[in-house]
Amino acid sequence: IKMAEDQQAAGLMAPESIKVIGESVGVSGLSDEAVSRINDDVVYRLREIVQEAAKFARHSKRTKLLPSDIDCALRVKNIEPIYGFDSAECLPFRHTSGGGKEIFYLDDKEVDLLEYVSTPLPQLPLEPSLRSHWLAVSGVQPVIPENPPQLTVDEQRQEGASSLLPSDIQRVGNEELSDESELNKLKPLQSHSLSLEQQLYFTEITEACIGLSDQKRVEALTSLSSDPGLYQLIPYLSNFITEGIRVNVAQKKLSNLKYLVKMAKALLDNTTVSLEKCLHELTPALTSCIIARQVCLKPEVEDHWYLKEMAAKMMSSICKKFNSTSNNLQARYTRVLSRVLNDPSSNITMHYGAVMGLSELGQETITALVLPKLQSEAKIIQGIQQSAPSNSIDHIGASKLQILLVRVCAPVLMNIRPLSDNVQSFQVDYGFLGNSLYNHVQTLRKAKTSSATTLSQLRTGLKTVGNMLSQSPLSSSQPPPLQLGGATRSTTLPRMQSPVSTPNSVTQAALFAVLGYQQSVQKASGIHTPPPLQSPTLTSPTVPAPSSSQPSTPSNT
């Protein structure tokens, strides 16, 4: 022990370690003199490498020695580097002792080769390839996905804002500018020049978006939603969408309108460009799709309701993203929709689009603008359903408007109406829609109450299970001692494993609590599920009683 401590103090390795390392490489039977010489040489080499590594750390203005310093020292000494992967975590060394020795070793996990053999092969990686692109053409960086964007989204928004300074705005408000040169100074004109590649891209992308090939359309929309080099093309794309919507609304081409709205949505989803400079063109076009009187040739057959829903969702996203106190975008948009509801010349499709647009803006807008109009909308729906034929566009629109109003207004009424309201109060306040609204509100309240009750029961059941687990741990009880001939004998009977076992009370309580919660949620959601299977229980066989007319015989049960 004293010799080992002296070796450790001198910085030498233990002779046993050298012998173990030698045996691992196939060299066995080393003498003590050979071990001593190897020990001295190993310590010398290690000190030399550590000293060289310390020099690299010192020249790097560091006090901490890193693995990269060891690699540099090995490279200087012309020693083969250490191969393999670095580990960001510390390697866990295990400790064991026996026979007066202490050994630290790495815990190598056993690998099951059968599992690796049965695992399906991964997909082959793509072959390495090189592709060239222009970094600059005549000193100008081309706008392509490989190059960084010229302007960030914040810079685009600042550029899209008014170029007037506060002093200029005040001067314009106080003085009448008559000189044309001063007007040009306040709002300078900018000439846009597109390269030949950008013009070709614009032509291809517009033809693919409104063409007949669905695959090309999907690729074009994906490019519009992810390409970072569309900054200079945004005004042209916005003008194309706006003019296309204007022409196709007049010509009543529903398919082209859907494609154009999808183009606008793809541009809105692009996080590298800003549409703030084009809102004055896009918002009127999308609003026209929402409240247009007729956008297709056969409104009874074609699904123009989906176009209104898609445009309403996009306008809601635009209002949430670009609304500010300076532009009052949402207030102006809601004013247009409210004007449609108040106009007696609006048809049922215009009412549907206006309600859809208002409902997408949130519950506050529904409470302020839609609920006060329920009485008038109910009269319109009732009049159309009583007079119009069942296959007409007015009757179909009235049915869809009724479903929409009930769907969007019932969650709001559930929160603002008292629980004591009955069907008569709903009919007085909302007319023809009162009965449908009352039934839907009651359904939502029952579902909410049922979910809260079952959740509370589940929490209580789980808490009870936890208390039972903490107080009485699950353990197999020993059978009671047998009394034979007045003497008590302790015996242990072998436990027989049965394919059908009776569940423990704690496990059964937890299982029933979870099953009860699932069934209540499904019942509240209106989902029919078959009754759960009864868990089989072990019952003792029944032996029939002997009859008086027949002699009693042992049963072969």
Secondary structure, 3 states (H helix, E strand, C coil): CHHHHHHHHCCCCCHHHHHHHHHHCCCCCCCHHHHHHHHHHHHHHHHHHHHHHHHHHHHCCCCCCCHHHHHHHHHHCCCCCCCCCCCCCCCCEEEEEECCEEEEEECCCCCCHHHHHHCCCCCCCCCCCCCCCCCCECCECCCCCCCCCCCCHHHHHHHHCCCCCHHHHHHHHHCCCCCHHHHHHHCCCCCCCCCHHHHHHHHHHHHHHCCCCHHHHHHHHHHHHHCCCCCCCHHHHHHHHHHHHHHHHHHCCHHHHHHHHHHHHHHHHCCCCCCHHHHHHHHHHHHHHHHCCCCCCCCCCCCCHHHHHHHHHHHHHHHHHHCCCCCCHHHHHHHHHHHHHHCCCCCHHHHHHHHHHHHCCCHHHHHHHHHHHHHHHHHHHHHHHHHCCCCCHHHHHHHHHHHHHHHHHHHHHHHHCCCCCCHHHHHHHHHHHHHHHHHHHHHHHHHHHHHHHHHHHHHHHHHHHHHHHHHCCCCCCCCCCEEECCEEECCCCCCCCCCCCCCCHHHHHHHHHHHHHHHHHHHHHCCCCCCCCCCCCCCCCCCCCCCCCCCCCCCCC
